[in-house]
Amino acid sequence: MKQKRIFSLALAAALALSLTACQSSGGGGGSDSSQKEEQPSAGVAVQVQEVRVDTISTENKVSGRVVTDGQESVFVSAQAECTALYVEVGDSVTAGQALCTLDMASTLSSYNAASISYHSAVQSYQDQAAIFDSQIALAEKNVNDLKALFEIGAASQLEIDQAELSLQTAQAQKTSTLAQLEAGMQSYMSNMEQLSAVLQNVDSRGNVITPVSGTVIALNAAEGSYVGPTAPVAVIEGVDQLEVAVSVSEALVPKLAEGDEVDITITALDRTLVGAIRKIEATANMQTKLYSVNISILEDVEGLMSGMFADVSFRTDTSTDTIIIPTEAILTSNGQQYVFVVDDLAGEGGAARYAAITTGLTGNGVTEVTSGLEGGELLVTVGQAYLSDGDAVRVVSGEG
């Protein structure tokens, strides 16, 4: 009896101590949890910059070499009357300067018409090819769909045969039509190239242009007289001026014009220079199928030597007053391009907002946005890969 009483008292004391410990531990834990819940989230660290409106040009980069030009005979490939003369023997001239003006209005008009016809033919070819590709894709889908239905008994073999015949007909029409269009396109191109050869060294106003800088050492043109392909209009003694020679594809050459400015990067000197297209060959190299382009360097460069490698960036298509953002800010998911912008910015924090976009031209690390942004938004440029729509963000640096 005495032992039972002692055991009961000991058990009661143990339970009391256990209850006290649990209440103490539970109270402390509840306080810590409350403090953690009350502490606001820091948000995802991001960098931002303001979306701006600017101009963008597509860049096409081609590699070439620095070369020297020497004595240059300036020919025209047609007989024409000289209506004005601007230089004399002994005069110093610069590349691109007019030597005289020829009456070549008829040839220039024919060239412009040929150029319009050629580019119209190219556009027609591309449009028809796109239409046929779309039709063939639909016909192929129809065949595949019918085959799938045939497997479950929902389509007949006759329907499949008819669909396959339609597909074959569309493919044959594409081949035939595009072959005819290509023949016409090649004819226009040949005509344009012939006229371009006649107009070599002649600008759109009929001026004969010197392709190099130097001194006029011979002159066969005189006002009121005729010049022709048998003798050069003038002979220029070059000043060993350096230029850059590159070769470009048939896709790029129609987008270039003599006088266009380009960026030239000389690897050995770690410098970027400004140049201008001096000459575009009218015919492609027989082996490479590429067109030669010569580019004048428009500034004196210490240490520049013939043979050095050069990268030339041609600026072709251009958009002005358009939304421009860093290309690295753009994300893609399931074919949709999108970015994140920061809304409700207060202090260094805000909320991320998903913005689906469509893009246009790209160049030099930036991309044109044709829809989805208006300008002035705070664009996330670093950290966007870790965001979801509505996430809290913390701006750690960037332009406001």
ZINOR-V642868 format. One record per run of one state. SS is the DSSP state (A for helix, B for strand, O for the rest). FROM is the first residue (numbers start at 1). TO is the last residue. If there is no record, write none. Layout:
SS_FROM_TO + SS_FROM_TO
This chain:
O_1_1 + A_2_38 + O_39_43 + B_44_50 + O_51_51 + B_52_68 + O_69_71 + B_72_74 + O_75_79 + B_80_85 + O_86_91 + B_92_93 + O_94_97 + B_98_102 + O_103_104 + A_105_151 + O_152_156 + A_157_198 + O_199_201 + B_202_202 + O_203_206 + B_207_209 + O_210_213 + B_214_219 + O_220_225 + B_226_227 + O_228_233 + B_234_238 + O_239_241 + B_242_248 + O_249_249 + A_250_253 + O_254_260 + B_261_266 + O_267_270 + B_271_280 + O_281_290 + B_291_297 + O_298_308 + B_309_326 + A_327_329 + O_330_330 + B_331_333 + O_334_335 + B_336_346 + O_347_348 + B_349_363 + O_364_365 + B_366_371 + O_372_377 + B_378_382 + O_383_383 + A_384_386 + O_387_391 + B_392_398 + O_399_400
